[in-house]
Amino acid sequence: MKALIFNSGLGSRLGSIAAKRPKCMAAINGESIFARQVRILSDLGVRDFVVTTGPFSDQIREAATPFQARGCSFSFVSNDRYADTNYLYSFWLARNLLRGNDVLLLHGDLVFDRSFARRALLSPFESLGAVNRAALPPRKDFKARVLNGRIEHVSVDASGPDCYAFQPFYRLSERSLGLWLDEVERFVQRGALDVYAEEAANKVFPLMNVEALSYEGCFVGEVDTPEDLLHAETCVKLFDYEQQPVYEALDPGCRLILRDADESGERTWKELLSLHGIGRPLVVCGPRARSSGPIRAYLDDLDHAAAFDGFSPNPTYDQAVEAFRSFRAQRCDGLVSIGGGSAIDLAKCVKALLGAPDPLELGTHPDLPSPRIDVPHIAVPTTAGTGSESTRFATVYVNGTKRSISSERLLPDAAVLDARLLSTLPDYQRRCTLLDALCQAIESHWSVRSCDASRPLSAEAMRRIARDAGSYLEGDAAAARSIMTASNLAGKAINLTTTTAPHALSYGLTTLKGLPHGHAVAMCMPGCWRILAKRASSDPELAEKLAEIEGSLAQETSRGPSSGLEAFESIVELAGTARSTTLSNDDVAHLTGTVNLERLANFPVELSPEDVAEVYRGIAREPIAEHVEEPQGKEA
């Protein structure tokens, strides 16, 4: 199947955004509309593209270059009369490249999500067009008249009870395409070059059998104005977060299956790399993790990989620069991170550094540039805690100071969940990362940024952890799979909401006392929770969130706790980690002054310095429980 993308228009309604570039080069969350279209379609198996061009065609050709390296082919058709013709003429110019093929036909300014593209490609319909019966028909854009489930007419002026919102995304059989092109030929012969191609289709739609495929529940929309662009940027990132490909490993041979129920089928580890155009990856993986048996199954299947293991549990900017230089020196074309949050975050930093205008002069400058969109990254977590494989965030230390970076393009292109890799964790780290995942889910749920998209993710993560924590810590394989999924769901939730006060307070505690992150944040959770419980009596929305958290935690435990906090503390008891540590008054003062204020802004209650100090004092007042193993840093 070929894809035809019309990119010969002027884009005048976009104003300065399209003044010196094609409309399709407008950016959606750091990625051009054109690159986004090609990325999604090529990931779904469409590799042969026909692109019509008008002004600034060199920019489109350049944007296609990275995808050619990934096995895509492009045929460019120049419409030199772009100023006085419409895309019907461009369609006619491309006719000889299209006849005899099934074709996806779409406009170059069309933004769509992966889910709809997959729906269109997998549909049993012979031919189809995108229709939304639930949306209000637009006044100035295309509507489709639908009779008996088939499209009979498409135009801006269509009206009536059988007309619905329509978007120019077609999948056409060879027969349907031929009928449309024959009619286009007739229009060209009589000189009707400045009309929509749908004017010709309207003559033959009854013969083409184009079924109306619903895009309800998906994002599909054209970008004609700056307002359209802003709307698309805001909306589509939520779909992209949700639709990140997440795979589960089925056997030691790394046979993979998508967890997403909408996409069936299996593929091998090598096939996944090939799908994303990765032939020579830089593998970011710590030396201890690399030597473990389960991880060797992934590494042994990488024939031309380069390795980087020169990083600490808290990766530094200098280490990220070294990994970046290794990527360049080894001529790598993608990133694979295998490990905990440290390995995955370092790979994200490399992707960010690859966007530098002059890589040779990076030095130790603390500012990370915009990530390169054409460097794929596949993350394989070996812990069930950070959820970094499904977030747009990364942490890096600059001159000893923790810095967080964020970009939509830092979200890994795919994540692989393999619960067998959890067997590589020391027992204490297994317990700490479990608590990290639980705290992330709880904080996401009560965050001021929690939303309809995030709350089902955080609630399901909490339910799984409350139900399966005990069995997981005892080594049950089925429980390990559930906890790995819970960690990923918690990561997806905080990707939407970010974390709140317990996380903000935990970082200084980790630095001061050498506690692993999950252990430290679990210590900070009870004091923050008590502050919220006091406020909830006068805040109905907060009270509802706390009740939902209690329901998610308490309904899955046999201990019958009387509050969400008691349910949380029962899981901490299962983990067996200390709930307090020794803190002096000077320690409390120091910790209070180092709290990340940005994360405090997401907490439902405004915290004063005295509130923060009281949380720390609460940790110090608790009885100090002993644990046998020495605290360890975040898994590399």
DAJO-V690466 format. One record per backbone hydrogen bond with DSSP energy under -0.5 kcal/mol. NH is the residue of the N-H (numbers start at 1). CO is the residue of the C=O. Records with the same first field share a line. If there is no record, write none. Layout:
NH=CO ; CO
This chain:
2=102
3=48
4=104
5=3 ; 50
6=4 ; 106
7=5 ; 52
14=11
15=12
17=14
18=15
19=16
25=22
26=23
28=31
29=27
31=28
33=26
34=24
36=32
37=33
38=34
39=35
40=36
41=37
42=38
43=39
44=40
45=42
46=41
47=45
48=1
49=47 ; 73
50=3
51=75
52=5
53=77
54=7 ; 55
57=54
59=56
60=56
61=57
62=58
63=59
64=60
65=61 ; 62
67=64
68=64
69=65
70=66
71=68
72=67
73=47
75=49
77=51
78=76
79=53
80=78
82=79
84=81
85=81
86=193
88=195
89=86 ; 193
90=86
91=87
92=88
93=89
94=90
95=92
97=94
98=94 ; 95
99=95
101=98
103=172
104=2
105=103 ; 170
106=4
107=168
108=6
110=107
111=109 ; 221
112=110
113=219
117=113
118=114
119=115
120=116
121=117
122=118
123=119
127=209
128=171
129=211
130=167 ; 169
131=129 ; 213
132=165
135=132
143=155
144=164
145=153
146=144 ; 162
147=150
150=147
151=210
152=145
153=145
155=143
163=160
164=144
165=132 ; 135
166=142
167=130
169=167
170=105
171=128
172=103
177=173
178=174
179=175
180=176
181=177
182=178
183=179
184=180
185=181
186=182
187=183
188=184
189=185
190=186
191=188
192=187
193=191
199=196
200=196 ; 197
201=197
202=198
203=200
204=200 ; 201
205=201
207=204
208=204 ; 205
209=205
210=205
211=127 ; 209
212=149
213=129 ; 211
214=212
215=131
218=215
220=218
221=111
223=109
224=222
226=13
229=225
230=226
231=227
232=228
233=229
234=230
235=231
236=232
237=233
238=235
239=235
240=236
241=237
242=238
243=239
244=241
245=413
247=415
248=257
249=417
250=255
251=255
254=251
256=267
257=248
258=265
259=246
260=246
263=260
264=262
267=256
269=254
272=268
273=269
274=270
275=271
276=272
277=274
278=273
279=277
282=334
283=281 ; 306
284=282 ; 336
285=283 ; 308
286=636
290=286
291=287
292=289
296=292
297=293
298=295
299=295
300=296
301=298
302=299
303=301
305=302
306=281
308=283
311=309
315=313
317=397
320=316
321=317
322=318
323=319
324=320
325=321
326=322
327=323
328=324
329=325
330=326
331=328
332=327
333=280
334=280
335=376
336=282
337=378
338=284
339=380
342=635
344=340
345=341
346=342
347=343
348=344
349=345
350=346
351=347
352=348
353=349
354=350
355=352
356=353
361=358
362=359
365=362
372=351
375=372
376=333 ; 374
378=335
379=377 ; 414
380=337
381=416
382=339
385=383
390=387
391=388
394=405
396=403
397=315
398=396 ; 401
399=397
401=398
403=396
405=394
407=392
410=407
411=408
413=377
414=377
415=245
416=379
417=247 ; 415
418=416
421=418
422=419
423=420
424=421
425=422
430=426
431=427
432=428
433=429
434=430
435=431
436=432
437=433
438=434
439=435
440=436
441=437
442=438
443=439
444=440
445=441
446=442
447=443
448=602
450=447
455=451
456=452
458=454
459=455
460=456
461=457
462=458
463=459
464=460
465=461
466=462
467=463
468=464
469=465
472=468
473=469
474=470
475=472
476=471
480=476
481=477
482=478
483=479
484=480
485=481
486=482
487=483
488=484
489=485
490=486
491=487
492=488
493=489
494=490
495=491
496=492 ; 493
497=493
498=494
504=500
505=501
506=502
507=503
509=505
510=506
511=507
512=508
513=509
514=510
515=509
520=516
521=517
522=518
523=519
524=520
525=521
526=522
528=524
529=525
530=526
531=527
532=528
533=529
534=530
535=531
536=532
537=533 ; 534
538=535
539=536
543=539
544=540
545=541
546=542
547=543
548=544
549=545
550=546
551=547
552=548
553=549
554=550
555=551
556=553
557=554
560=557
567=563
568=564
569=565
570=566
571=567
572=568
573=569
574=570
575=571
576=572
577=572
581=619
583=581
588=584
589=585
590=586
591=587
592=588
593=589
594=590 ; 591
595=592
596=504
597=595
600=596
601=597
602=599
603=600
612=608
613=609
614=610
615=611
616=612
617=613
618=614
619=615
620=616
621=617
622=618
625=623
